[in-house]
Amino acid sequence: MTDSVPVTITLLGKPGCHLCDDAREVIVRVAADLGVAWEEEDITRSPELTRRYWEQIPVTLVNGVQHDFWRVDERRLRAAVEQARRGR
C-alpha cells in the first residue's frame, strides 16, 4: 500500500456571499466523505487576497492550488482531491 499525500481543501470567500455558502456545503460534504481537512479564509481580512480573488469568489483551492471559482462541482472536487492524494 502506498502512502497518500495529506490534502486540505480551502474555501476563499467573504461574509454575505451566497455562492460561498453553496460552495461550503459541497466542500464540507466532500471533505467528510473523503476524510480530508478543509478550511475557510475571509478574503476581506487580507488586501492581497482581496485584490487577487474579489471577482472570483468563492475560490476553491486543493493543497494551495486553485481548483475552481464561482461554483464548486462536487464530482470535479472529489476527483481533484483523489488526484492530490496520489501526489499529482
N, C-alpha and C positions, 0 to 999 in steps of 0.2 A: 504494500500500500504506500502511495506517495503522500508526502505531507502537502497540505493545502496552504495557500497564502492567506493570511488574515485579510478580511475585507471589511471596509467601512463605507456605507452609503452616506453622503452628505446632502442635505437639502439647504440650498441658499434661497432665502425668501425675505419677506418683511411682514410686519404686522398688518392685518386687514386685507391680506391678499387671498382672495377666494381660490385662485388657482393653486396657491401654496397649500391651502387646506386640503384640496383634492389630491395634490401630489403627496402630501404627508400620509394620507390614508393608504395609498398604494405602497409607499416606502415602508411604513410600519408593517403592513401585511407581508411584503416580500422579505424584509429583514427577519421577522419572526419565523416565517416558514423555512427560510434557508439558514437560520441560526447565525446571522451576521449582525454586526453593530451598525447603528445609524446615529446620526447627529444632525442638528439643525443650527444654522448660523443666520443671524439677522443682518442683512447687508447694510442696514441703516446705521449700524454701530461701527462701520469701517468705511472711511472715504474711498479707499481703494476698491473694496468690493462693490460699493455703490456705483462708482464710476464704471467698473467693468461689466456689471451684471444688471443694472437698473432696468433696461428694456428687455431683458430675457427671463426674468424671474417667473416662476420658480426654476432654478437650475439644479440639476441633479449631478453629483459627482460620484464616481466609484473609485475609491482609493486615490482621491485627489484629482482625478482626470475627469473633465467634463463629459458626461454621458448624454444628457438631454437638456432641453429647456422648454418652457411653457407648459407642456403636458408630459406626464410620465406614462409610458406604455408598459404595463406590467410584464408582458411577455418579453419585451426587449430588455427590461431591467433585470429580470431573472437570468436571462442569457448572459448579460454583461457581468453579473455577479459570479456566475459559474465560470466564465472565462477568466475573470480576475483571480478566482481561487486557484486556477491552474497556472497562474503567473504569466498570463498573456495579456 
